[in-house]
């Protein structure tokens, strides 16, 4: 029976819908494929970023944007000149307060460092995108898990995709059985909704899959039980654009088996030479 003929409640159909939604999300005009630059303001002490209009300076706990008519900047949808103090922009890029033509400019902060990100619907990566290579749903990869909180958040230093080491906050351990063996992953806990997420590696990383992936199983029950669907491991943002800052898996988060499931890599991507 084909996936299209299955009930909407069938896990295979739900996975297909999830995959289609992921493809639509990453390829949206201001999705991750449209990121063309992450510009750290510490690298531009004079405030002028060559690829971004305006003058951007860190002022205490915020960023001050100064713009003239020639910069062509919009703030909250209106032509902007003068000076404005901006905090981090926590909305999706498509709703960013600052724009220059079709390009959205997003203020962000990581470990006390400020940056401006540019999202351009005409980015080469978005234009060239043909899809995400993903393995069809396999019920063997849907297992029962259990979350055990640490009691207090721990921070571990891990290398990031840009070559720098940064702190990764971890809130507990997610354990599950697969093919007769017990496995455990260190997971972060979202402060807003309590959902779990983990950065994981496996034996396919850098070969038939991207070098690492994200697992987002959702919110555990009060007793710590949680469904772990490895069919839904997904590519990290840095798989779509080099300008994202993604953490590598923390110690112990590389699974010893081939996770031949979920999102694997961008269509057309080649595995590195061994």
N, C-alpha and C positions, 0 to 999 in steps of 0.2 A: 504494500500500500504506500502511495506517495505521501510526502509530508503535507502537501496541499489538501489531501483527502482526509487527513486526520482531524479529530476534534480540536477546537481552539484550546481546550484544556490539556491536550496531549503535550508532554514535555518537549517532544521534537518540534511541534508546531510553535510552541512558546519560544524555543531557542531560535527558530527561523525568524520569528518576528523581532526578537532581540537583536539578531545579527543585522537584519535590514535596518532597524532603527539606528544601530551603531554606524553603519555605512552612511546613512543620511546625516547623522550628527557630525561626523568628522569631516564630511565633504560640504557642509553648509558654508555659506559665504564667509562667516567669521568663525568657522570651526578651526581645529588645530592645524589643518593643512594650510591655513592662510597666514600663519605666523611667519613674518619675515625678519624679525630681529628682537632680541632682548638686550637693551642698552643699559648697562650699569652706570649710574650717574657718577660714581667715584672715578670712572675712567674719563669723565669730561668735566674737570673742575671749573672750566669757564662757562659751563651750562649749555654749550652748543653741541648737539648731536648731529653729525653730518647727514644722517639718513632721516632725521625727524625735524620738522619745523618747530620754531619757538625756542625759548631759552628755559632750561629745566635745572633748578637748583634745590638741593636739600636744605631745608630751613627747620631745624629742630625735628619735630616729629611729623613732618609733612614735606611735600614738594611744592615749590613755588614755580608756577608757569607764567612766563612773561611773553607776550606775543604782540606783533604789530600787524597792520593790515596786510603787509606783504607775505605774512606767514600763512594766511588763508585758513586759520583754525576756527573750528566751531566748538563752542562750549554749551552743553545742554541744548544742542540743535540751533544755536544762534551764533552769528558771526561774533568773534571775540577779539578784542584788543585790550591791552592793559595787563593787569597782574591778578592771578588767582591762586589760592592755596588749596592744594589737592591732597586728600588722604588716599589710601589704597583703594582701588576700584574693585569691589567684590562682586560686581554684576558680571554677566557674560559679556565678552567683547562686543557683541552686537548692540549692547546697551551702554557702552562706554560713554562717559560724559564728554570726552574729547575726540574730535575727528578732524582729519585734513582730507577733504574730498571723500573718496570711498574708504580711505584708510582710518581704522580706529586705533586710538592711542590709549593704552592701559597702564596705569601706575600700579606697580607692585613692590612688595618688600619681602626680603628673605633674610632672616637672621640679622636684622638691623641694616641691611643694605638695600638701597632703593634702585629701581630700574623702571624704564619705560619700554613697553612692548608695542610693536606695530603689527596689526592684522590687516592684510590686504587681500580682498577677494580675487585679485588677479595674480596672486602668488604662483610661481612656477610649479611648486609642489601640488597645489590644488588643481591646476590646469592639467597636470600629467597624471593625476590619480585615476586609476581604473578599478579600484576595489580592494577589499581586504581578503587575503587568503585565509580561510577558516575551515576547520574539520567539522563535518556534519555531526549532529548530536549522537552521542553514544551513552546509553544509560549506565554503563560500567563506571563512568566518571562522575556520576551523581551519588555522593556518599553522605553519611551522617557525620556531623562533627560536634566538637564541644569547645567552647571558649572559656579559658581560665584567666581572669584578670590578674595583673601583677599586684594590684592594690594601690600603686602609685605609678605614674608614667616614668618610663626609663628612656633615656636618650642615648643613642649609639651613633658614632661618627661613621658615615659611609661615603664612598666616592659617588659623585654625581656625574651625569652624562657630559657636563662641561669640563670634567677633569678636576673639579674642586671637591673637597670633603666638607660635608655639612651634617648637622645633627638630624637624626630621624627619630621622632617620638614614637615609642612603642607602649601599648597599653596592656598587652597580655599575650597569651599563647592559644593558637587554634590547632587542635589535634583532630586527626581522623585516620581511619584505617583504609588502606588501598592495597589490593592484591596480597592480603594476608600480613601486611606489615603496618606498624604504627608510625605515623609521621606527625611532626609538629612544626608550625610556622609562627614566627613572631609577627604580630599584627598591630597596626595602629588603630585607634578608635576615634572616629569623627566626633568632635566636641559638640556639634549641633544636634545630631540625631542618634548617636551611639552606634552607627554602622561600622563594620570592620573593613579593613583593606590591608593587603599585604603585597610586598614586592617580592617576586619569586623567580628563581631560575630552575632549570631542569636540564636533562641530558640532551634535549633537542636545541637548546639555546645556542645561537650563532651558527647553527647548521640548517635544520629545516624550519626553525622558528627564530623570531627576533631574540636577541641575547638575553632579555629578561622580560617578564610580563607582570601585569597586575591582576590580583584576585580580589573581588569585592562581593563577599557572600551576603552582605546585608546586616541586619540587627539580630543579635542572639536573643533567645527567650530568656525569661527570668532565671531559669535553672542552668543557663549556659549552652543549651542545645541549639544547634544551628545546621541548616542544610548547606552542604558545601558542593556546589556544582562546578566542577573543574571544566565543564564544557564552556563556561563563560569567562575563562581567563581572557584578558584583553591586552591589546598593545598599549604601552605607555605613550603619553603625548610625544615624547622625543622620537618615537618611530615615525611620526608624521612630519615633524619639522625639527631640524637640528638645534633650534634656538630655545627649546624647552630645557628646563633644569629638572631632570628626573633622577631620583635616588636609585642606586644599584641595590640588589638584595642584601639585607644585613646578614651577619654570620648565622649559619644554620638554615637559611631559607632557600637553599638550592636542593630541590628534590632529587633523590638518587635514581629516579626512573624517567623514562621518556614520557613526557606529558604531551602526547599526540592528540591534543584536543584544543578547542576554542580558537581564538584568533592566533594565527601563526606569524604572518608578516604581510607587508603590502604586496599586492599582485604585481608580478614583474620583478620583485626584488631577488637578487642573487645571493646565494650563500657565500660567505667568504672562503677563499682558498684555504685548504688545510695543509 
